[in-house]
C-alpha cells in the first residue's frame, strides 16, 4: 500500500501534503471517535494500561529531548526526533501483531493502549510538532483547533451518558474511519518518494536505536512500576516497542517538523522491527 503511494508521487506527481490534510482533519477524528464509542473494555487493568501509556510517552519524551540536546539538533529536527521516539505504530501495526502473538485477550489491552496513545498523539504530539516553529501560546492555540480532540470528547460524552448514535451519523463515520489506515500508508509511501536518501544518517540511526532498543527496556520497567501482569503486560510492552508511528509523518508534514527525517526514521525502524519484535515476542512468551 505504501508502494502505491510511492508510485502516485513518483509517476503522477501527487502531492502528499494535500492527502495529509485530508487524513489529519477528516479521517483520524472519525477513527478515534469510532474506537472510543464502540470499544467494550473493562477490568482492573484498564487504568493501569492508561497510566502505562502516559508514563511511556513521558519517559520517551524526556529521553529524546536529552538526546536531541546532546546531538545539537535544530528546532524542527528536535521536534521530529521527539515525535518518532514518543509515538509508536501501535495501531495498524501493533494491534494485529498483538492479536497473532498473544490472542484476543491481549488484543483488548492493546486497544486500550492504542486509544490512549491516539489521544496523546493529537494533544501532546501536536504540541511537540508545533514547537518546531511556534511559541507555546501559538502551539496551544493551534492544538485547540485539532478536530481529533473534539472527536474524542464527543465520544467520551456519548459513552458517559449512554446516548445512542443514529445510523445516519455512525455509518459515514465508520466508512471514513476505515479509510484512515490506508490513507496513512499512502502518505508514507508518497513521503518516501519525496524523501530521497537521508542526509542525517547518524541522527536517523540514533532515533531508530531509541525507538527499537531503548523503548522495550523502559517498557519492562514501566510495566513493573504499574504492576501489569499476564496478557495486559504482554500487550503493553509489545505496543510500546513497535516502530515509529506513521502518524508522526502526518504531524511532521502538518507542522514542518523535519518531515524527511521523520519519514526516514519511520521507514528504517519499520524495516528493522520484524527482527526486534520477534525476539521480544519470544521473550514475552
Secondary structure as the mmCIF struct_conf table of DSSP 4:
data_model
#
loop_
_struct_conf.conf_type_id
_struct_conf.id
_struct_conf.beg_label_comp_id
_struct_conf.beg_label_asym_id
_struct_conf.beg_label_seq_id
_struct_conf.end_label_comp_id
_struct_conf.end_label_asym_id
_struct_conf.end_label_seq_id
HELX_RH_AL_P HELX_RH_AL_P1 UNK A 2 UNK A 11
BEND BEND1 UNK A 12 UNK A 12
HELX_RH_AL_P HELX_RH_AL_P2 UNK A 16 UNK A 22
HELX_RH_PI_P HELX_RH_PI_P1 UNK A 23 UNK A 27
HELX_RH_AL_P HELX_RH_AL_P3 UNK A 28 UNK A 38
BEND BEND2 UNK A 43 UNK A 43
TURN_TY1_P TURN_TY1_P1 UNK A 44 UNK A 45
HELX_RH_AL_P HELX_RH_AL_P4 UNK A 46 UNK A 71
TURN_TY1_P TURN_TY1_P2 UNK A 72 UNK A 72
HELX_RH_AL_P HELX_RH_AL_P5 UNK A 75 UNK A 86
STRN STRN1 UNK A 88 UNK A 88
TURN_TY1_P TURN_TY1_P3 UNK A 90 UNK A 93
HELX_RH_AL_P HELX_RH_AL_P6 UNK A 94 UNK A 102
HELX_RH_AL_P HELX_RH_AL_P7 UNK A 104 UNK A 121
TURN_TY1_P TURN_TY1_P4 UNK A 122 UNK A 123
HELX_RH_AL_P HELX_RH_AL_P8 UNK A 124 UNK A 130
TURN_TY1_P TURN_TY1_P5 UNK A 131 UNK A 133
BEND BEND3 UNK A 134 UNK A 134
HELX_RH_AL_P HELX_RH_AL_P9 UNK A 136 UNK A 143
TURN_TY1_P TURN_TY1_P6 UNK A 144 UNK A 145
HELX_RH_AL_P HELX_RH_AL_P10 UNK A 147 UNK A 160
TURN_TY1_P TURN_TY1_P7 UNK A 161 UNK A 162
HELX_LH_PP_P HELX_LH_PP_P1 UNK A 163 UNK A 166
HELX_RH_AL_P HELX_RH_AL_P11 UNK A 167 UNK A 195
BEND BEND4 UNK A 197 UNK A 197
BEND BEND5 UNK A 199 UNK A 199
HELX_RH_AL_P HELX_RH_AL_P12 UNK A 201 UNK A 209
HELX_RH_PI_P HELX_RH_PI_P2 UNK A 210 UNK A 214
HELX_RH_AL_P HELX_RH_AL_P13 UNK A 215 UNK A 225
TURN_TY1_P TURN_TY1_P8 UNK A 226 UNK A 227
HELX_RH_AL_P HELX_RH_AL_P14 UNK A 230 UNK A 240
TURN_TY1_P TURN_TY1_P9 UNK A 241 UNK A 241
BEND BEND6 UNK A 242 UNK A 242
STRN STRN2 UNK A 244 UNK A 244
HELX_RH_AL_P HELX_RH_AL_P15 UNK A 246 UNK A 255
TURN_TY1_P TURN_TY1_P10 UNK A 256 UNK A 256
BEND BEND7 UNK A 257 UNK A 257
HELX_RH_AL_P HELX_RH_AL_P16 UNK A 259 UNK A 284
#
